[in-house]
Amino acid sequence: MNSSKLKDVQNLEDTREVDIQKVGINNVDVPLRIQRKNNTNQTVNAKVRMSVSLPRKYRGTHMSRFVEILNLYRMKDFSSEDIKCLVSDIKKVLKAESANAKFSFQYFIEKKSPVTKLSFPLAYDCSFEGNLNKEDYKFTLGVKVPIATLCPCSKEISEFSAHNQRAAVKLKVKYNQEIDKVWPEDLIEMVESCASVPLYAILKRSDEKYVTEKAYQNPKFVEDILRDLVLKLRKDKRIKSFETEIEAFESIHNHNAWAYQSEGI
């Protein structure tokens, strides 16, 4: 049967008078070559969500068109700037008032152990998200950074040792892409500099000694890490707004410690 003669159910009129803010596709797996700060690229497996606004008069949107548009971008060296072009294409092709696209992926950075300088990649959860509402475009860069914390209270009240634990810092920032460039590496480095100590993918005994002693010399509550990070974010003139949270997976409590801050959102 000729596809042009098939009934287009999505375009049928809907009488319930409900505008839908976002409708589209989610959890699309796609390989992407992501541009890196060092002018190389890295192939990642991205999870993609794409959506548009849908006026009340239409019953549905055309899901296949999202994938057709995505297919045009998947073979290029993808950067955060491409998100704006992508959502513009989505908005135009689907004749929508607004469009959104989010790419979530694991980004690997080579980490050298602090003493032996052995190198192995460490994975960081990252995301690019673009939102185009009429002509107003906003981009959000997100990272999730694993770190370690050592409790100042435990160190102060104990005759020796102090409890420590892994923690995760989630950070999302907005910046003007037409003026500035912020890389995932920039945010990851900023977060790790606020920790009691960063995490590493490989440690020999001399490295472990260094990491343990550095954490002991640099005890921090989640409140300390959050405040240090907020000051760095405020100082960075490229960043217009941010949202961040830290969760420490406590080693001696049956709960986690958590702190949150957003500014300019």
C-alpha positions in Angstrom: 0.0 0.0 0.0 1.2 3.5 -0.8 2.2 5.1 2.5 0.9 8.5 1.3 -2.6 7.0 1.3 -2.4 5.7 4.9 -4.5 7.5 7.4 -2.5 10.0 9.6 -4.1 9.4 13.0 -1.8 11.8 14.8 -3.2 14.8 12.9 -6.8 14.0 13.8 -8.4 16.8 15.8 -8.7 16.3 19.6 -11.6 17.8 21.5 -10.4 17.5 25.1 -8.7 21.0 25.0 -5.5 20.0 26.8 -2.2 21.5 25.6 0.7 19.1 26.2 3.9 20.8 27.4 6.2 18.0 26.3 5.7 14.9 24.2 8.2 12.8 22.3 10.6 9.9 22.7 12.8 8.8 25.5 15.7 6.3 26.2 16.9 6.2 22.6 20.3 4.6 22.5 22.7 6.3 20.0 26.5 6.2 19.6 27.9 9.7 19.5 31.4 11.1 18.9 31.6 13.8 21.6 34.1 16.6 21.2 36.6 16.9 24.1 38.4 19.9 25.6 41.8 18.7 24.3 40.6 18.8 20.6 40.1 15.1 20.4 36.8 13.2 20.5 35.3 10.2 22.4 32.7 7.8 21.2 29.9 7.4 23.9 26.7 5.6 24.1 24.1 8.3 24.7 20.6 8.0 26.1 18.5 10.6 24.3 15.1 12.2 25.1 13.5 14.6 22.6 10.2 16.3 22.8 8.0 19.1 21.5 5.0 21.0 22.8 1.7 19.8 21.3 -1.3 22.1 20.8 -4.7 20.9 22.1 -6.1 20.6 18.6 -3.8 17.7 17.6 -4.2 14.2 18.9 -0.5 13.3 18.8 2.9 14.1 17.5 5.0 12.2 14.8 7.5 10.0 16.8 9.5 8.8 13.8 10.5 12.3 12.9 12.5 12.7 16.1 14.7 9.7 15.1 15.0 11.0 11.5 16.4 14.3 12.8 18.7 12.6 15.3 20.1 10.4 12.5 21.4 13.6 10.8 23.6 14.4 13.9 24.9 11.0 15.1 27.8 10.7 12.7 29.4 14.1 13.3 31.7 15.3 16.0 29.0 16.3 18.4 29.4 19.3 20.7 27.1 21.1 23.1 26.6 23.8 20.4 25.0 21.2 18.1 22.1 20.9 20.6 20.7 24.3 19.5 20.7 23.3 15.9 19.1 20.0 16.8 16.2 21.5 18.8 15.7 24.2 16.1 15.3 21.4 13.5 12.9 19.5 15.8 10.8 22.6 16.3 10.7 23.4 12.6 10.0 19.9 11.3 7.3 19.2 13.8 5.9 22.7 13.6 6.0 23.2 17.4 6.2 26.2 19.6 8.9 24.7 21.8 11.3 21.8 21.6 13.7 20.0 24.0 16.5 17.5 23.7 18.6 15.9 26.4 21.7 13.6 25.8 22.9 11.6 28.8 26.1 9.7 28.6 29.2 8.4 30.5 32.2 10.5 29.7 35.7 9.0 30.4 38.7 11.0 31.6 42.1 9.6 32.1 43.1 9.8 35.8 46.6 9.4 37.0 47.2 8.0 40.4 48.8 10.7 42.6 52.1 9.0 43.4 52.8 6.2 40.9 51.2 8.1 38.0 49.4 5.0 36.7 46.7 6.0 34.3 43.2 4.5 33.9 39.9 6.1 32.7 37.3 7.2 35.2 33.7 7.5 34.2 31.5 10.5 34.9 27.8 10.8 34.1 27.3 13.9 31.9 24.4 15.5 30.1 23.7 18.1 27.4 20.2 19.6 27.4 18.8 22.2 25.1 15.4 23.9 25.4 14.0 26.2 22.7 10.8 28.0 23.6 9.7 30.2 20.6 13.0 32.1 20.1 14.3 31.8 23.7 17.1 29.1 23.8 18.6 27.8 27.0 21.4 25.2 27.4 22.2 23.1 30.5 25.4 21.2 31.0 25.3 18.5 33.7 27.9 16.4 35.5 27.8 13.8 38.3 31.2 13.6 40.1 32.2 10.9 42.6 34.4 12.1 45.4 35.4 11.1 48.9 34.7 12.9 52.2 36.2 12.6 55.7 34.1 13.7 58.6 35.5 16.7 60.6 33.5 15.8 63.7 34.7 12.2 63.7 38.3 13.4 63.4 37.9 15.9 66.2 36.4 13.6 68.8 38.3 10.4 68.1 41.7 9.5 69.5 42.7 8.1 66.1 41.1 7.7 62.7 37.9 9.2 61.3 35.1 7.8 59.3 35.1 8.5 55.6 32.9 7.7 52.7 32.3 8.1 49.0 29.9 10.9 47.9 28.4 12.1 44.7 28.1 15.7 43.5 25.5 16.6 40.9 25.9 19.9 39.1 24.0 21.6 36.4 24.9 24.9 34.9 23.6 27.3 32.4 25.8 29.6 30.3 25.7 31.7 27.2 27.1 29.5 24.4 27.4 32.4 22.0 29.9 34.1 24.3 31.5 31.4 26.5 32.4 27.7 26.4 32.2 25.5 29.5 33.5 21.9 29.2 32.5 18.9 31.3 36.2 18.8 32.3 35.9 22.3 33.8 33.0 21.3 36.1 34.5 18.0 37.1 37.8 19.7 38.0 35.9 22.3 40.0 34.0 19.7 42.0 37.0 17.5 42.7 38.9 20.5 44.0 36.2 20.9 46.7 36.4 17.3 48.0 38.3 15.9 50.9 40.1 14.0 48.1 39.2 13.0 44.5 38.5 9.4 43.5 40.9 7.4 41.3 40.5 4.3 39.1 43.7 2.7 40.1 45.8 3.0 43.3 48.9 1.2 44.5 50.0 1.2 48.1 51.9 4.4 47.9 48.9 6.1 46.2 46.5 4.7 48.9 48.7 6.1 51.6 48.7 9.5 49.9 45.0 9.6 49.4 44.2 8.4 52.9 46.5 11.0 54.5 45.3 13.8 52.3 41.6 13.1 53.2 42.6 13.1 56.9 44.3 16.5 56.5 41.3 17.9 54.6 38.1 16.8 56.5 34.8 18.2 55.1 31.1 18.0 55.8 28.7 18.0 52.9 28.0 21.6 53.9 31.7 22.5 53.5 31.9 21.0 50.0 28.7 22.7 49.0 29.8 26.1 50.2 33.2 25.8 48.6 31.7 24.8 45.3 29.1 27.6 45.4 31.9 30.2 45.8 33.8 28.8 42.8 30.6 28.8 40.7 29.8 32.4 41.7 33.4 33.4 40.8 33.2 31.8 37.3 31.9 34.7 35.1 30.9 32.2 32.4 28.2 30.6 34.5 24.9 32.4 34.7 23.0 30.0 36.9 23.5 26.6 38.6 21.9 23.9 40.6 23.9 21.5 42.7 23.5 18.8 45.3 25.9 16.5 47.2 25.0 13.2 48.8 27.5 11.4 51.1 26.9 7.7 51.4 27.6 7.5 55.2 29.7 4.6 56.4 28.6 4.5 60.1 25.0 5.8 59.8 22.0 4.2 58.3 21.2 7.4 56.3 23.0 9.7 53.9 24.1 13.3 54.4 22.7 15.7 51.7 23.0 19.3 50.8 21.5 21.4 48.0 21.8 24.9 46.5 20.6 26.6 43.3 21.1 30.2 42.2 19.7 32.0 39.2 17.5 29.1 38.1 
